[in-house]
Amino acid sequence: MSKDSKLLQPIKVGNLTLKNRIMFPPLTTGYEERDGSIGPRSFAFYQRLAKGGASYVVIGDVAPVNTASPTPKLYDDSQIPTFKKLADAMHEYDCKLALQIFHPEYDVPGVGKLIMASRMAAVEGQKAKAAGDMETFQLKMKESQDISTQAYAKLHHDMKFFVTECSHEQLNDIKMAIANCAKKAQEAGIDAIEVHGDRLLGSLCSTILNHRTDEYGGSLENRTRYALEVVQAIKEAAPNVMVEYKLPIITVNEDGSLRGKGGLIEEEALIFAQMLEKAGVDLIQVAQANHTGNMGDTIPPMGSVPYNWTLDTCRKVKQLVSIPVATVGRVVSVEAGEKILADGDADMIGYGRSLLADPDIALKVEKDEPIRECLNCNKGCVDAIQGRRYISCVLNAENGDEETVYIKPCENPKKIAVVGGGIAGCEASRVASIRGHKVTLFEATDKLGGQINIACIPPRKMEILRSVKYYEEILPTMVDIQYNTKPDAATLNQFDEVIVAIGAQDFMLNVPGNTQYVVSSWDVLNEVVDVKGKVAVIGGGLVGTETAEYLANKGCDVSIIEMTDKIAAQESGTILPLIMDDFKKHDVKQYTNTKVTGISEDGKTVLATNPDPIEIPCDAIVMAVGSKKLVFDETGINVPVHYVGDCAGERTADIASAIRSAYHCANEI
């Protein structure tokens, strides 16, 4: 592919020449320092993208003012050196760096003053407590709490109404702050500014959120006026930087409802795109509009929307403007990106989550090597953003820790046996081989993947098989794979060290009563058994929830029973709404805070308490209460044995934990 790759072709964008068409679009990472400057974690992360060959990297959500939000910030001259250091480092790899400047849709100074007042009252309270003045302590702490309540009440109010209520003076101050940020970025050697067309600007553009009656409200010309003023202010303050505009599109769901609130419907967006070109914008990124309350609407999980679902609008924008256009959103594979470019539907491809999974996409395209493709699971990235944690990728053990975590060449090459070809065994084999060890992977079945081959069965989960496909492509060229083989002690003693990754097995709860109709969730998903009619699923964790949804879609009348107060407590916040909508559609009955006490004599009723006794009639009972690690017999083995993945600890592991335990073990042998 490298010889004819469209992705690797250079492109002229404004005053920049990008060496290829691979772009890292803006993502909130959480890596920045408390003051918003670029610290070691941010630096190492973005530099790694440059090393991997991306031509254009955008740092997301850079605030031009001192907000309470945990985002990058560039509002003070003292922050310039950290951004300059990063820009210089990126340029060593011929990678251009952009800042996505945004302003939140609330009164930042007003909210900030309240938050600061709350903190000051708390400090005074603690001082009083240290001095033994408990009366003042209690008064100050109450004052702190009251002010904090006011701050968050104002914040929530502003998120809905600030766009309509903010004054001309406030809008002008914000515009000047954005311009000053752009000027500082230029001083730092930043190559481009991406205008965040969502948030405050998108709210002003939106007919849904903007209810102003002045020159910034009403007609399309008025609603987009401020965005164009911001573009002009940036160009005047930083004339040497390339200007990109993130154009948020309010799309339409299958049921006809609108997806997104900030931004523009397609018809207006096409007109605005032409206005942006006339205003001197050099690049337009067509993206999904935000302001929905669920990040899954803008960064959708696997199976929820078609791949690159905004491409149709991007194609229409490109037909109307002469400047380059970028597309973003579930462009998972290199093949998809190549086709988009070949068809002339876009000029740049935004690989966001994909570059978290594999930062070497450009280098691997050039070398025609397999790429570790993103699952769109949202487990490590989007969940972290929503939970105010720094992002990571479940498949990439280095992600977020690039400064300290990387594969180290081994000093003394060894013969390594890896027992088990699930996700942990595959990762251990990969890392050990890259380090220089000679690896043999023993798999008891005829295929790799372990539990992934079960996890892909429920609705929307087929994409998880991409994780196995990667290892199927790379491992045969790196290690000796022995399928349908369970090595004995004599065989393993021929190696220097052994990594055990034999995984786990499903756990069957011992419930009193007639258990003739009780089956395992694993057997159900593996289609070893077929259940019909009324089905009671015992266990509302991830496996139980997915099994219940799978059975409901097969036409079963499903009841799910969970002893805690929440179904699928560990599920991604972007995926859970999809499951619950499906449960509602198929009338899946949910019993939370419900403890199973037994099964009736005929085996067709689950007996439980909630807290009063209840009876749940059923034709079959599916046990989905978790799994337990498989125990490896070390008898007769006289070489070092290491454990990774599900079999390594008391609790079984998720994909991220399995990958990381395998990576770190193999990296230390």
N, C-alpha and C positions, 0 to 999 in steps of 0.2 A: 504493500500500500504506500510505502514512503515515497516511492519514485513519483507517483502521480497524485499524492495527497493534496487535496484542496486546503486542508487544515494547516498545512505547513507553508502555504504561500504568503508572502509579505503583503501588507496593505498600507496605503497612505491614509491617515486619519488626521485631518487638520494639518498642523505643522509636525506631526509625528509620523514615523515609519515603523510600523509594528512588524516584527520578524515572522509572525504567523497569526492565525485567526483564533487562537485559543486564549480565552479571557477568563479570569477569575472574577465573577461578579461580586457585589458587596454582600457580605454576610456578617452579622454580629457575632463576634468571637468570644468576648469576655477576657481576652488575653492582655488588654491594656493595663497600665498602672492606674492607681486610684485617682490620679489627677488627669487621666486620659492620655498621657504621653505614651510613647512607644518604649516598652521595657524589653527585657531579654526574651520573654516568651513570645510576644508579638513579633519581635525582630526575627527570631529563629523560624517562626511559622511562615512569614511572608518571604523570607530569604529562601526557604525550602521550595516554595512555589516557583521562584525565579530559577533556582537550580534545576528544577524539573522541566524547564523549557517554556513555561507560559510566557506570552509576550506582553500581556497587559493585566495588571492586578489592581483591583479597586478595594481600598479599605472602607468598610461600610460604616454608616451612621456616625460620621465625624461631626461633633457638635461645635458650633462656632461660639458658644457661650458656656459658662460653667453650670452645667445641669447636675441634678442628683442622679441622673441615669448613668449606669455603668457602661459607658461607651467611650471610644476615643474622643479626644477634645483638642482643639487647636484654637485657643482664644488669647493666649499670652505668649509674648516673645520667648519666655523661658522654655517653652515647649518645642520651639523650632528645631534645636539641635537633635532631638531624638528622631524627628521625622526626616531630617537631613541625613542622618547616619543611615537610616533605612533606605532612603532614596538612592544614596551613593552605593549601597550594597546591592540593590536591585539592578542598578545600571551596569554593574560588573558582569551581569549575565544577559545584558541587552534586554532587560525587562522594564517596561514603562510602568510607573506607579501613579495611581490616581487616588484622590480622596473624594468620597461621597459625602458632600456637605448637606446636612439636614437640620431642620429646626423642629422640635416637637410641637404638637398642636395644643400647647398650654402656655400660660403666663409663667415663664421660667423664673423671672425675678420675684414675682408674687409668691409662687409656691416655694421658691428657695428661701425667702425671708421667713416664712412660717416654719419651714423645716429647721432653719438655723435657730430660730427663737425656741423651738421645742428642745433642741439639743442644749442650748445655753441654760434653759430652766432645769434640765436634767443634771447638768454639771453643777449648777448651784445647789441642787438638792443633795447631790453626793458629797459636796463640801460640807453642807450642814450636817449630814449624817456623820461624817468623819469627826466633826466638832461636837457631836453628841446632841445636836439640836434636832430631835426627831419630829417636832411639830413643823418646823420649817421644811424639813426633808419631805414630809408627806404633802405639804402644800405645793412645793415646787414640782414634785413628781406628778401630782394631779394636774398642775398647770402645763407641764410638759406633754402629758397625755392629751389634754384638751386641745392644745395647739396642734399637736400631731393629727388629731382627728379633723381639725379644720383644714389642715394642709391637704390631706387626702380627699376630703370632701370637695375642696376647690379643684384638685387635680381631676377628679372624676367629672366634675361639672365642666371643666375646661375642655376635656377630651371630646365632649359633645358640642359645646357652644362657643368655645374661644374663637373659632374661625369666623363666626358671625359677629361676636361681640368685641373683638380686638379693635383698638383705635388705629387711626392713620399713623399716629406717633409711634405706637407699638410696632406696626408693620414696617415703618421706616427704620426703626432701631434694629429690627431683625434683619432687614435687608443690608444695613450697614455692617452688622456683625458677620453676615455671610461673606460680604465683600472683603472685609478685613481678614477673615479666615483664608480666603482665596489668596490674598496678598501674602500672607505668612507662608502659605503652602508654596507659592512661587519662590519665595526667599529660601525655602528649604530644599528647592530643587525638585519638587513634585512636578510631574509631567502633565497632569490633567486634573480637572475638577469634574466630578459627576454631580449634577444637580439632582437631589432626591425629589423626584416629582410627586412623591406620595407625602405622607405626614401633613405638615402645614400647607405646603403648596398644593398637594393633591386634594386636601380638604377645600381649599379655596376654588379649585377647578370644578369640584363636584356639585352637581345639582342636588344630590342627596344630602350633603352636609352644609353647603353654603346657602344661607338664607339672608344674605346681605341685600340691602336696597340701594347701596351707593355704587360708585364706579367699579367696585370689586365684586359685584353680585349681579345676578340676573342673566344676561346674555353670555354666550360663549366668549365673546371679545372681552367682556368685563371680568368673567371668572378666571380667565387665563392671563389677565393683565399683570397681576403681581408676579406670576412665574416668569414672564418675559422681562419684567423690571429686574428681577433677581439675576437673570441671565446677563442682562446688560451691565448690571453692577459688577458682576464677576469679571466680565470681559474688560471693563475699564480698570478694575483694581489689579488684575493679573493678566495683562495682554499677551504674555508669552505661553500661557498654558492652553492645552486643548480643552474644549468644553464639551462634555457629554450630558445628555439629559435622559434620565430614567423616566420613560413614559408609561404610567400605570393605566391599564385597561380594565374597565369593569366588564367582566365576561358574563356569560349566561349559562347557568347550570342546565342539566338535562331536563329538570322539572320546570324550567322557564324562569326560575328565580335568579336574581342578580348575585354575582359573586364579587364582593368588594364594594366599597363605598367611596373612598378617596380616589381621585382620578376621573377618567372620562369614559363614557360609553364609546364603542368603536367608531360610530359615525362622527362624533365630535373629535375623537383622538386623531383621526385621519386628517381633519382640517388643521388641528393644532400642530401636528407633525410638520406640516408645510410652513406654519407660522414660526416654528422653532428653527427651521432651516433658514428662513429669511432673517431671523434674529441673530444668526451667526453661530448656531450650535453645529458642532463638527461630527457628532455621533449620537444616534438615538438608540437607546436600549428599550425594546418593547417588553413589558413585564406585566404581571398580574397586579391589579389594584389591591390595596390592603384595607385596614379599618374594619375587619369583620369580627375581631375578638378571638379568632383561632388562626394560628400561623399555618395550619394545614391548608388554608385557603390560598396562601401565597407560596408555601413550600409544601406541596401535597405529598402524602405518603403513597407507597406503592399501591397500585391498583385502584386508586381513587379517581383519577382523571386520566385521559389519554396522554401518551408521551407528547411533550412539547405542545401542550394544549393551546398556547397563545400564538402558535406559528401562523395561523391563518391571518390574524391581524398584522403580524410582522410582515408577512408577504405583501399585504395591501399597502402598508406604510412604505416599504421599499419601492413599490411601483410609483409612488407619488413624490419621492424625494431623490435628490442626487447624492446626498451624503451617505456614508456607510450606516448600516443598521445592524444591531446585535439582537440575537434571540436568546432567551434563557428560560429554564423551567423544564425539568425532566427530559433533558437531552442526555440520556444516560450513556449511550455508546458512541464510539468513534465513527462507526458506520452511519449512525443517524446524523452526526454533525457533517460528515462528508456529503451526504445526500442533500442536506439543506443548502450547503454551499454550491453544490453542483447544479441544483435546481434554481439557483439564483434567488432563494427566498430570504436570505440574510447574508451579511458579510462577515460577521463575527459570531462565534459560538460561546455562550457563557456556560462553562462547566463549574458549577458551584459545589454542590455536595460531591460530585464526581472527583474533583481535585482534592477533597478531603480524603476520599478513599484511596486515591492514587495520584500523588502530585507529579508523577513522571509521565503523564499522558503524552506530552509533546515528544519527549525523548523516546518513548516506546513506539509511537507512530513512526518516528524516523528510523528506528531499528526493526520495525515490524515485529514487536514483541507483544505477548498477551498483556492486557490491562485489567487490573482489579476494578471491576465496575461497581458503582454505588448501588445499594439495594433500595434506596428511597425508603428506608425503614423509619427514619426520623428519630431513632432511639438515642443516638449520641449527640446529634447536632441540634435539631429543632427543639427536642425536649430540654436540652441544656439552655438554649436561648430563653425559652419560656420560664425555666426554673432559675434564671439568673446565675447559671454556672457557665464555665468556659466550655466551648464546644469540643467534641471529639468525634471520631468515626469508629463504629463498632468493629470494622474490619482492619483498621490501621492503628496498631499499637503505638506508633510514633506520634500520631496526630495530637497536637497541643503540647507536646513535650520534645519537640525537635531538637532543642538545645542539648538535652541530656540523654535522649533515647534514640539510638541508631544501631544498626547491625555492625558488630565489631568483627573484623577478620580474626580467626582463631590462631593461636600461637603454635599449637600442636594438633594437627589434623588427626581425627579419630574415626573409628568405625562406630556409627551410631545406629541403633535399632529403635524404630518408633513403632509401638504396638497400638494399632487403632487408627483408622483412616477417616475419623470424623473431622470436624472443623479444627479442633485443637491439634490432632495428630498431623493434619495437613500443614498447618501453620508451623508447627515445630519442625517438620521435615524441610519446609521451605527455608526457614531461617538457618537451621543447622547446615544445610547444603550451601547457602550463600556464603556462610562464614568459612567454608572450606572443608567441612567434614564429609566423609563418605557415608551416605544415609541409605538404609533399607527400611521401607515402610511396609509393615504387615497389616493387612486388612482381612478380617474374618469373612466378609461377604464379597460379592463380585462388583461392588462399586464404592466410591468414596462418598463422604457427606454425612454419614451417621444420621443423627436426628434431624438434620436439615431436610432429609428426604421425607420426613413426616411433617415437619413444620410448614412445608410448602403446599400442603393439601387444602387447608381452610380457605375461605373466600379472600381474594385479593393477595394471597401470600405466594403465588407461584414465582414472583420475581426474586424471592430469597434464594432460588437455585443459582442465581448468578455467582454467589459466593463459592459454590462447589465447582461451577464451570471454570472459574479461574484456576483452581488447583488442578482440575483435570487437564487443563492446557499446559500448565508450566511444570508440574511435578514429573511427568514422564521423561522430560529432558534433564532433570536434575537428580532424581533419586531412583533407586530400584524398588518398584512397587510389586509386592507379592500378594495377589488377591486370593481369596478363599483359603487363607492360611492363618492358623493359630500357632505361633512358634512355641516350642517347648524350651525347657531350661537349657538343654544342651545346645540348641540353636542360638539362644540369646547369649550364652557364655562365649560365643565366638566373637562377640562385639566388645568394644571398650566400655560403652555405657548404653543404658536402655532408658527411653522415654516412654512411659505408659500413658495412653490416651484412650482407654477402653470405654469411657463414657458412663452412662447410667442406664437404669431400667425403670419402667413405670412402677409405681408403688400402689399396691392394692390394700385399701383400708379394711381392717378386720371388723366387719359389721355383723352383729348378731342377727340371726334369722335365716330365711331361705335365700341363698345366693345363686340359685341356678340361672337367673337372668342377668347376673352382674357380669359386665365385660369391661375390658380396659380401653381407655381413650386411644392408646397407641394402636390397639388392634382395630379400632373403628377407623382411625385415620389411614392405617395401612390396608384397609379393606380386607382384613383377615376375617372379620365378622361383619354382618350386615344387620342393622337394627332398624325397626320400622314402628310406626304408630306412636304411642305416647312414650317419651323417653325422659328419664330423670338423670341429669348430669350432676354428680356429686363433686363439688369443687369448682369455685368460681375464679380461680387464678387464670393465667394466660392460656394454659392448655385447655382447661375446662371451658373457658369462654369461647375459644376458637372452635373447639369440638361442638359446642352447643350451636354456634352459628353455622357450622358445616352441616350438622344434622337438620337444622331448621330449613336451610336451603335445599335439602334433599326431600323436604316434605314432612318431616317428623314434627309432632306436637311436643315441644321441648320445654322442660322446666329445669332451671339451673339453681343449685343449692350451694350457698356459701356461708360459712360460719362467721366471717367478719362482716363489717358494715358496708363493704363495697365490692362490686364485681370488677374484675380485671384491674386491681389497684396498681399494678406495675405497668399497665399498658400506656403507650404514648398518648399524650393529650390531644394529638392530631388524629389519632386512629380511633380512640375510644368513641367519639361521636358517631363514627361510621358504623361501629359495632352496635351501638345502642339504637341507631336508626333501623338497622337490619333486624334487631330484636323486636322493635316495635312493629315493623312491617310483617314479621312472621309470628307475632304474638307469643314471643318467648317469655315464659313466666319466671320472674326473678325472686328468689327467696334469700334475702340477706339476713345476717344475724340469726341464722338458722343452723342448728346442730342436729346432725343425723344420729338417731338413737338405735335404729334397727330397721329390719325389713320384715314385712308380714309373712305369715306362714305359707301363703301361696306364691310369695316372691314378687308380687305385683303391686306393692304399695311401700313407699319409703315412709318410715316413721321418723318424726323429727319434733323439735321444740323450737318455739319462736316468740316469746319464751313459753307460750302455752303449747300443748301437744297439737300437732297437725299431721295430716296424712296426705301424701302426694301419690296419686294413682299412676301407674306406668306399665308399659309392656316390656321395657328393658331399662336397665340401670347401668349408666356409664360411669366408671370410676376415673376421676381426673384430679386426684389429690396431690399430685406431685410425682417426683421421681427420687430414686436413691442411687448412690454411686455403685458401680460394679466393683467388686473386690478382686484384685489381681493376686494370684498365687505366686509368691516369690520363692517358693521352695526350690532349692537346688541352684538358684541363680547366685553367682558369686562376683558379679560386676555391679557397679553403682546403678541404682534404679531411681528414676525421677517420675513424678506424677503431674499431669497437666489436665486442664479441662474439668469435666464433671467428676472424674474419679479422684481429683486432687484434694478435695476438702470435705468437710462435713455436709455442706450444702452444694447442690449441683449448680452449675454455672450457666449464665446466659452467653450469647455469642461473644459479646465484648470481653467478658471475663475469661472465656475459654481461649480466645485469640491472645489476650495479653499474658495469661499464665504460660501459654505455649511459647510465645515470642521471647519472654524474659528467661524462661528455662533454657531454651535452645541457644540464646545469646550469651549464656554464662558458662556453658559446658566447654 
